[in-house]
Amino acid sequence: MTDTTARTRPLVARIRWAAVALLTVAGTTTLAPPAGAHPSTAPRPTTIVLPGATSAEGIAHGRGSTFFAGDLFAGDIYRGDIRRGKAELFIDAPAGRQATGMAVECQHNLLFVAGGFTGQAYVYDADTGTTVASYQFGTAGSSIVNDVALTRDGAWFTDSLQPRLYFVPLDAYGRPGTSSVLELSGPAADTSGQFNLNGIRATHDGRTLIVSHSGKGELYTIDPATGASATIAGVSVPNVDGIELDGHRLWAVQNFSNQVSRVRLSGDLTSGVVEKTITSPLFEVPTAAARFGGTLAVVNAKFDTGVPPTATQYEIVLVDA
């Protein structure tokens, strides 16, 4: 009996060791993701609600997966996260402010916001929400300060009723300075429509601005030194609103067309071609978009319910860029 037990102990030990090894290998094989897969399996959200918003219009890409979106007629600012699919009220704006287009200067974490029908613009601290600066560009009723684009030198704002751009310089410490006006010439100066210049973006080097013209359904380049403009040939984007730009690819949000057109621009920016039309059954008069890699975060303004709109909920719709 004793001799048999002694002889079987090594065998039992080897069997137990082999079993543990097999379980370990099996567990490792089960837990390890396949090659090229991402550890997170959480699906991308389809929409992100702006809780309590009474209207919506603009959106901006902040640091990382952070975005900022505005309540147009209340002027409030929401901050959210694309990955988490959540947003919350960030800035309870003072009475009388509005929020249309916006952009984030990430080096100093400043949020620039166009003030719409007020003729104003605001600069907020994107960390604390405090007001850093405010500007009165035009007169309420005769100016619609609609969108903003950033360069290394400062921020450019469009006016949908006047043939001009407004510029706010930034010094090396991120302090906004005294604003100036750039009078426009050429096709971008056409103010015959109800809404004229709308969206704006700058090329990477800041030497060229690209604007959308809602009334004409066209895109133009603008020389920020002279104000001279030129049509980007071959691109028709009716009801164009906000735009996004990445190199020679541009996304044009077309509000009452309920779509976003992705445009491939020529190397010299003189022409372009619509290479993709992005639609979604969730679009309800989209007005602006911010791109996060392969995802486009699009604002539903719901102007089909009126201006001001009367919908009970406003949200960001996420689609493939």
N, C-alpha and C positions, 0 to 999 in steps of 0.2 A: 504493500500500500504506500509506504513512504517512498520507495524507489520509483513507483509509477507517477506519484505526484511531482516528485522532483524532475522527472523526465518531461512531464507535460507543461510545467510552468513556463519554460522558454518558448514553447510552441504557442501557448495562450497569449503570452506577451507579444509575440510577433504578429499574431492575428489581430490583437487589439491595436497595435501600432499601425498595421496596414489599414484597418478600418478607419482610424482617426485620420490617416493620411488621405484616404479616398474622400472622406467627408470634407476635409480641408480643401482639396482640389476641386471637388464638386461645388463647394460654397464659393470659392474664388471664381470659378467659371460662371456661376450664376450671377454673382454680384458685379463682375466686371462688365462695363458696357462694350458693345462691339466696336471695332475699329471705326473711327470717324464719328461716332455717336457722342452726343452731349450728355453729361450726367443728369441734367434737369429734364424731366419728362413733362413738366407743366405746360399745357398748351397756351399759345399766345391769346390774350383776351381779344374779343371782337370789338368791344366798345368800352370806353372809360367815361363814366358819368361825372359831370361837374355838379356836385351836390348843392342844391339851393340856387343855382344860377338862373337868372331871369332872361338872359340872352347870351350869345356867344359870337365870336368873330375871329380872333387872332390866336396864334400859337407860336411858341419858340422852343428850340432845343437848348436845354441848359447843360450842366455838367453831367457826364455819364448818361444814365437813362432818365434823367429828370426833364420834365417839360413844364412850361408855364402857359396858361391859357387865360383869356380875358372874358369878362362879362361886359359886353359892348356898352350897354346903356347905363349900367351901374358903375362901371370902371373898376370893379373888383378883379383881383388876380387870383387864379388858382394855381397850385403847384401839385404836380403828380409824377408818377413813375410808370414808364411804359412797361417794364418787366412785371411790376406788381399789379398793374391794372387798376390803380387807385389814384384819386385826386382829392384834394381838400382845399378849403378857402385859405389863402395865404395872406392876401392884402385886402383889408376892408377899406376901400378907397374913400377919400373925403367926398362929400356931396358935390355934385357938379362935374365930376370927372367921367370920362369914357375910356374905353380900351378897344382899339382896333388892332392893327398890326403890331408886332413886337419882335425883339431880338435880344439875345443875351451876349454880352461881352464877357467871355469866360475868364480872361486873365485877371480882371479886377472884380468879376462876378457882379456886373451891373446889368439890370434889366431896363431896356429902352422900350417905351410904349407910346404909340401914336394915339392922340386923343380924339380922333374922329371929328364929329360935328362941333366940338368946342373950339377947334382951331389950335389946340394945345398939344404938348408932348411932355412926357414925364420920364425921369430916370430914378429907378428904385435900386436899393441894395438887395441883391438876389439872395443874400443870406438872412437878413433881418426883416426885409420888407419896408424899411424906412425910405422916405422920399429923399433922394440926394439932390435933385434939381427939377425944376419945372419951367416950361417955356410957353409963351403965347405967340405962336407963329403968325396966325391970321385971325380975322374977326369971325366969331361964331355966326353962322348963316351964310358967309361968303367964302369959307374955307372948310375943307374936310381933310384933315391930316390923317392919311389912311394907312401907310405902312412905313417900315424902317429897315434899312440895311446897314451893316457895319463894314468899315474898312479899318486899316491899322491906325488911321488918323482920327476917326470919329464915326458919327452916325448920320445917314442921309434919310430924310423923310419926304414922302410924296404928298401932294395936295391934289385932290380929285376935282377941284373947281378952279384952281389957278395954275398957269403955265410956269411953275417954278418948283424947285426943291429947296428944302431947308437943311442946313448942316450944323451939327453940334460937334465941336472938336473935343478931343480927349488929350490931356497932357500925359507925360510919362508915368505919372502917379495915378492915372485913372480918374482925374478930376475933370468933369464937364466944364467947357468954357462958354464964351458968348457965342450965340448962334449967328449965322449969316444966311443970305438968300442967294440962290443961283437961278437966274432967269434962263428959260429954255428957248431954243429955236429949233426949227424943223418940225417933223410930224408929231413929236411928243408934246409939242406946245399947243396942239389942237384941243380946245376946251368947248367944242360945240355939243358934246354929249352931256347927258345928265350926270354920269360919272366918267371921268377921264382917266388920268393916271391913277393907278391903284397899287399893285404889288411892285416891289423893288428888291433887287439883289445886286451884289457887287462881285466882280471877278476876284480871284484869289489875290492878285497884285493890287487891286483897288483902282486900276487905271480906267476901268470901264464899268458903268452901271447899266443894268438891264431892267427895264420897266415894262409893266403890262398896262394896256389901255383898254378899259372895260367897254367904252363906247365904240371903239373901232375893232375890238377883238383881235388886236395885234400886239406884237412885242417890238420894243425899240432899244437901241443902245444909246447911252448918253455919255458924253465926255465930261467928267466932273470938273475939268479945268475951264471949259468954255460954255457948257450948256448945250452944245450942238448935239442933235440927235439924228438917228437914221433907222429906217425900218429894217427889221430882220425878215428878209424875204422868204416866201414859201411857207409861212406859218399862219394859219387861221385858227384862232381860239375864241370863238364867240362866248360872251359872258365871262371873260377872264377876270379873275380876282387876284388872290395871292399867288406868288411863285416861289419855287425853291430852285437852287442852282448848285450843281456839283461838277466843276470842270466845264465840259461842253455838253452836259446833260441837264435839262431843265424840266421841271414839273410845273404845269400851269393848271391851277384849280379853276374850274368853270362852274360858277355857282348855280344858276338856273338851268344849266345843261346837265347838272348832276353827274359830273365826271371830272377826271384829272387827265390831262394830256401830257405824256412824256415826250419831250422834244430833244432830238439830237441836233446840236448846233455845229456849224462849220467852224474850222479852226480860227478864222478871222471874225467870227460872230456876225457875218453879213447875211447869212441864210440859215435855214434849219428845216427839219422835216419831223412831223409827228410820227414816232415809231411805235407808240403804244397808247391805247385809250384805257384808262383804269376806271371801272365802274363798280358799284356795290348797291345791292338792294337797300342797304342801310343809309345811303347818302340822302340827305334832305337839305338841299341848297348848301353845299360845302363852300367855304370861303377861303380857307388857308390850310397849309400843311407844313409839317416839320418832318424831316427824314431822320430815321434812326437805322442806319445800315440798309437792310433790305425791307424795312418797314416804313410805311408812310402813315403818319398820324394826322388825320384830316378832321377839321372842325365842322360840325353841323350847325349852321346858323339858323336854319328853319325860317327863312324869310318868306316862304310860301304861306306862313300863317299871318303875315303882316309885318309892317315896320313901324314901331317896334314889334317883334314877334310875340306870339301869345302861347307858344308851346309850354307844356308843363315840365319838360326835361330837355337838357342840352348835354351833348356828349361828344367825345372824340371817337372817330371810327378808324380802326387800324386795318390797313390793306397792304398787299405786297407792292413795293415800289417798282 
